[in-house]
Amino acid sequence: MSEGRRVGVSPLSSAARHELDGLVRECYGELRAVAVRALKDERAATLRPTALVHEVYLRLAQLSRIEWQGTPHLLAVAARVAREALVDDARRRGRQKRDAGARVTVTLEGLEEVARERDILDVDDLLRELESIDVTAARVVELRVFGGLTVEECAAELETSASTVHRKWRAGRTWLVRELAA
């Protein structure tokens, strides 16, 4: 998120909650499509697409001092929250003795160069590593893979040009593919 947007972790005011509810109603189909893509062919996750969307909503409702900038902004924030929810689910399952061997995977749209389904914890670790190298590239990959945002929507969210997003997407995707192939 840009520096001008502030995010806190206390419950939303009633006006902000009303604004969030309206945005979620407006783009519920897009949020669910993102969840379906993220959980495609996933059998180990305890979350299903509708449950993931609802988990994202509940986590968004805990944010305060956020100025929603429309659907692309909501999808961008939801991408980060969905990633966190999937990682939390995978970690929780890994701690449960009876499910310790079941991996939670994520479908990586746009990364056809490598097997598209990868362990969510591995992908999260790689994105954190990429953040230490290039924060913008990591954010673009996150927005494209987890949020399903277009290049133009990423550019608007990151307050940069579409050409910069294209460049960062190519760089981040190339790095991630190389690391996943290793």
C-alpha positions in Angstrom: 0.0 0.0 0.0 1.1 3.5 -0.6 2.4 5.6 2.3 -0.7 7.8 2.2 -2.9 4.9 3.3 -2.9 4.0 6.9 -3.9 0.6 8.2 -4.5 -0.3 11.8 -5.8 -3.4 13.6 -8.7 -2.3 15.6 -12.3 -2.8 14.5 -13.7 -0.5 11.8 -16.0 2.4 12.5 -19.6 1.9 11.4 -19.1 4.2 8.4 -15.9 2.4 7.3 -17.7 -1.0 7.9 -20.5 0.2 5.7 -18.0 1.2 3.0 -16.2 -2.1 3.2 -19.6 -4.0 3.0 -20.5 -2.1 -0.1 -17.2 -2.8 -1.8 -17.3 -6.5 -0.9 -20.9 -6.8 -2.2 -19.7 -5.0 -5.4 -16.7 -7.3 -6.0 -17.8 -10.5 -4.2 -17.6 -12.4 -7.5 -14.1 -11.2 -8.2 -13.0 -12.1 -4.6 -14.5 -15.6 -5.0 -12.8 -16.0 -8.4 -9.4 -15.2 -6.7 -10.2 -17.7 -4.0 -11.1 -20.4 -6.5 -7.9 -19.9 -8.4 -5.8 -19.9 -5.2 -7.4 -23.1 -4.0 -7.8 -24.9 -7.4 -7.1 -28.6 -7.0 -6.3 -28.1 -3.3 -7.4 -31.0 -1.1 -5.3 -30.4 2.0 -6.5 -26.9 2.9 -9.3 -26.7 5.4 -10.5 -23.5 3.6 -12.8 -23.7 0.6 -13.2 -20.7 -1.8 -16.3 -19.3 0.0 -14.7 -19.9 3.4 -11.5 -18.1 2.2 -13.5 -15.1 1.0 -15.3 -15.0 4.3 -12.1 -15.3 6.2 -10.6 -12.4 4.2 -13.7 -10.3 4.9 -13.5 -11.0 8.7 -9.8 -10.0 8.6 -10.5 -6.9 6.6 -13.2 -5.9 9.1 -10.5 -5.8 11.8 -8.6 -3.2 9.9 -9.0 0.5 10.9 -7.9 3.8 9.5 -8.0 2.5 6.0 -9.2 4.7 3.1 -10.7 2.3 0.6 -9.9 3.5 -2.9 -12.4 1.3 -4.8 -12.4 -2.3 -6.1 -8.8 -2.6 -7.2 -7.6 -1.3 -3.8 -9.9 -3.8 -2.0 -8.6 -6.6 -4.2 -5.0 -5.6 -3.5 -5.5 -5.6 0.2 -7.5 -8.8 0.0 -4.6 -10.5 -1.9 -2.3 -9.9 1.1 -4.9 -11.0 3.5 -5.7 -14.1 1.5 -2.1 -15.0 1.4 -1.8 -14.6 5.2 -5.0 -16.7 5.7 -3.6 -19.5 3.5 -0.2 -19.4 5.2 -1.9 -19.5 8.7 -4.1 -22.4 7.6 -1.0 -24.3 6.3 0.9 -23.7 9.5 -2.1 -24.7 11.7 -2.4 -27.9 9.7 1.3 -28.6 10.0 1.0 -28.4 13.8 -1.8 -30.9 13.9 -0.4 -34.4 14.4 -2.9 -36.3 12.2 -2.4 -33.9 9.2 1.4 -33.3 9.5 2.0 -34.9 6.1 -0.6 -33.0 4.2 0.8 -29.9 2.4 -1.4 -26.9 1.5 -0.7 -25.8 -2.0 -1.5 -22.7 -4.0 -2.2 -22.5 -7.7 0.3 -20.0 -9.3 -1.5 -18.3 -12.2 0.9 -16.9 -14.8 3.8 -19.2 -13.8 3.3 -21.9 -16.4 7.1 -22.3 -16.7 7.1 -24.4 -13.5 4.5 -26.7 -11.9 1.7 -24.3 -11.1 0.8 -25.8 -7.8 3.2 -25.2 -5.0 3.3 -25.5 -1.2 2.0 -22.2 0.1 4.6 -22.1 2.8 7.4 -22.4 0.2 5.8 -19.7 -1.9 5.4 -17.4 1.1 9.1 -17.9 2.1 10.2 -17.1 -1.5 8.0 -14.0 -1.6 9.6 -12.8 1.7 13.0 -13.4 0.2 12.0 -11.5 -2.9 10.8 -8.7 -0.7 14.3 -8.4 0.7 15.7 -8.1 -2.9 13.0 -6.0 -4.6 9.9 -4.9 -2.6 8.0 -3.7 -5.6 8.6 -6.9 -7.6 7.4 -9.0 -4.7 4.3 -6.8 -4.3 3.5 -7.1 -8.0 3.8 -10.9 -7.9 1.6 -11.0 -4.8 -1.0 -8.8 -6.5 -1.0 -10.8 -9.7 -0.9 -14.3 -8.2 -2.9 -13.9 -5.1 -5.1 -11.0 -6.0 -5.6 -11.7 -9.7 -5.1 -8.0 -10.5 -4.3 -6.8 -14.0 -1.2 -4.8 -14.8 -3.3 -1.6 -14.9 -4.9 -2.4 -11.5 -1.4 -3.1 -10.0 -0.1 0.2 -11.4 -3.0 2.1 -9.8 -2.6 0.3 -6.5 1.2 0.9 -6.4 0.9 4.4 -7.8 3.3 3.7 -10.6 3.2 3.2 -14.4 2.0 0.1 -16.2 5.5 -0.2 -17.8 7.1 -0.3 -14.3 4.6 -3.0 -13.3 5.3 -5.0 -16.5 9.1 -4.8 -15.8 8.7 -5.7 -12.1 6.3 -8.6 -13.0 8.8 -10.0 -15.5 11.7 -9.6 -13.0 9.7 -11.1 -10.0 8.2 -13.9 -12.1 11.6 -14.8 -13.6 13.2 -14.8 -10.1 10.4 -16.9 -8.6 10.4 -19.4 -11.5 14.1 -19.8 -11.1 13.8 -20.4 -7.4 10.9 -22.8 -7.7 12.7 -24.8 -10.4 15.8 -25.2 -8.2 
